[in-house]
Structure formats: structure tokens, C-alpha cells
């Protein structure tokens, strides 16, 4: 993939990330009323630019590229909001899912690979059932917002390959464990500190997508 195309996607990601900052601020304010702004939205532009560039580099120009660029933008918003409020807004999660269904279903038809829609559906279902069961067994270990996000990511992962759906989930738990250890080492968290799972779920799944 040409460097010019990757750079163009990176610039587009920076611009979109800049536009996402008010969204993050507004959602954070809605979920933490009366609290002073934390400035969590500042990394939105560089994060989105980096993800757009990496996605363009890995996927190249394919019919599925717009879907995964959109996913990157949604995950930036969800991650920043979750870090700040420990919640994953339902409307944003479902918007990410609806966007993925529309764009990847269209990509399947145009590319002549309708079977990918079935794979994506299975991936979303498996991820939902697995995380839902864990949520029940964990008794509050993580919320239903994580379950919904897992189903959405299962769709994107399953569209690429059914095996990636579970691989992405396993990667999320690895990222979560490593993050917890790092935070404890630097004194930013203790054994009982509640660390949101959404960012680990997002980063683990996206890393698997890029690696695969």
C-alpha cells in the first residue's frame, strides 16, 4: 500500500478525531454531571490518526476498509468515555454495530462473498453468548455494556475469520491483565481498583484484526 494513501488516511483520521472531541466531552458530561472536565478527549485526534493510518496500511484499499475505519473512530470514542466514566454508552455501541452491519454486508455483496455475512453473524453471536455467560458468572466483574461491545466486535472479527472472534476476546483479557499489572506497578491501581474492561476489549480486538 502506498505511503501517500496511508498518510491521507492518517490526516483524515486526525480531522475526524478532532471532530470527535466534542462528542467525547458531551457524553462524559452527561454521565458525570457536575464534574469538571478532565480533558480526556485530547488524545482523540492523534489516536484516530494512528488507527486510521495503521488500518489503511494493513487492509489497503478494499471494500471492507471503510467499515474498519469507522470501527476505529467508534472505538476511540468508547475507550475515552469508558476510561473517564467506566461506562459504555449503549447508543454509541449500537451505532458502531449498525455501521458495521451495513458496510460489511455491502462489502460482502460487492466482493461476491456473501458467506462472510454468515461468519460475521456467528462471530457476533458467539462473542455475545460467551461474554454474557462470563458477566453472569462474574457477578458484576464487568457490565453489560462490555457484552454489547463484544458482540459488535465479534461481527467485525467474524467477518474476517470465525477463528478471530474468540482470538480477539482472548486478546482482550490478556490486555486487561497486563494493564492491571502495569497500573499496580506504577501505583495507579490496587487489587480492588475497578479498571474498565472496554478499553482492553477494544484494543485487544483491534490488535488481532490488524495482526491477522
Secondary structure, 3 states (H helix, E strand, C coil): CCHHHHHHHHHHHHHHHHHHHHHHHHHHHHHCCCCCCCCHHHHHHHHHHHHHHHHHHHHCCCCCHHHHHHHHHHHHHHHHHHHHHCCCCHHHHHHHHHHHHHHHHHHHHHCCCCHHHHHHHHHHHHHHHHHHHHHHHHCCCCCHHHHHHHHHHHHHHHHHCHHHHHHHHHHHHHHHHHHHHHHHHCCCCCCCCCCCCHHHHHHHHHHHHHHC
